[in-house]
Amino acid sequence: MKGKKVINSKFDEKSIVISYCPLQNKFEVGYQATKNDPEWIYNISDLFTSTNTFKFIGDFISRLSEYRTAKGSALSDEEQGLIAERINGVVNLKSHTLERGAPFDRGACRCSLFRPQDALATSPVT
């Protein structure tokens, strides 16, 4: 979440970018399409390293609104509120901690941002 490198199975350090689309409430590994699409926050590390979440949200909404206007549509008030709510939800993840080695109880997950049944329904089988 904070842009730190991880060690892969070959013991190489790699950076992993996680992108987030607030309107779809969807996370993906960042790639060129999410980087170029104003509907996406390309690197969620930017959220966790930002010193002013309200400014980050306002700037994101402003850029998306300008993009939509240029394309001949508009960003509704409802969409703006949803974006702000969902980005705040992601930012609030940093106040949650998971114990190492603790079993994950899917039934105990009450976070409205992530619902395990949605992930299972949309995740590709690898």
N, C-alpha and C positions, 0 to 999 in steps of 0.2 A: 504494500500500500504506500510505502514511502519511497519508492524508487530504488530500493537496495537491490543489488545483484543477488542472484540465487546460483547454487551450484547444481549442475545437471548430472545425469547418470555417468558422464565421462569425466566428472570433477572439473569441468570448465565453468568459469563464472559467466553468467549470461544475464542480461537485463530483460525483463519481461514487462511489456506495456499492457495494461488492462484499460480498455475503453468502456464508456458507459453512455447509453442513450436514455436520458430521463423520460422522454415521452413514451418510449417502448418499455421502460424499466428493465433494460437488458444490458448485460455485461458481455464483452467479447475480448479475446486477445486482440490487441491493437494491430492494425495493418493499414495499408495505404488508403483503403476506402473509408475507414473510420477516421483517419487523420484528415482527409479532405472533406468530410461531410460535416457541415455546421450543426447538424442535429445531434452529433456525438461530442462528448468530452473525450478527446483522444487518449489522454493519460490521467487516470484518476489520482495519480500521485500529486498532480497539481492541486487537487482539492485538499489533500492532507498537509501540503506544505504552504498553502495560502494563509496569509496572516489576517485576511478579511473575507470571510465566507460570503457576506452579504454583497460585497463588491464583485466577487467572483460570479455569483448567481446573476446579479444585475448585468454584468458584462456579457455573460453567456446568453441571457435572454435578449439583450440588445443586438448582439451579432446575429442571432437566429432570426429575430424580427426583421432586421435589415435584409437578410438573405431571402426570407419569405416574401417580403415586399418586392424585391427585385425580380422574383419569380412569378409575381402576380397574385400572391395569396397573402394571408395575414396570420399572425400568431394571435390566437384568441386570449382573452383574459383568463379563461379556464385553463388553457394550456400553460400560460405563464405561471399560474398558481400551482399547477401540477409539477412543473419543472422545479420551482423553488422548493416545494415539499419533498420531492424525491431526491434532489441534490442534498438537502439538509439531512435526509435519511441516510444517505451514503456517508456524509461527514460524521454523523453520530455513530457510525460503526467503530470509530477509533476509541470510543468510550467503553466498548465491549471487549472482554478478554476471554480467551479460551485456554483452559488448562491443557498443558502438554500431556498427551497420552490419555486424556479423559475421553470416554466413549461419547459419541454424538447421539443425542436423543432427539430424533426428528419430531416427535410429538411435543417436545418442550419448546420448539422453535415457534415463537409468536411474533416474529418480526414481519411487519407488513411489506417490507421491501423485498424479502426473499421468501418464497414459498417453495419447499422442496418438490411438491407435485408439479409446479410449473417447470422447474429445471429438468425433471425426469421426462416431461412431455416434449420438451424442445431440444434437449441435448442429443447430439449425434452419438451413436454407439461406436466406441472405438475399441 
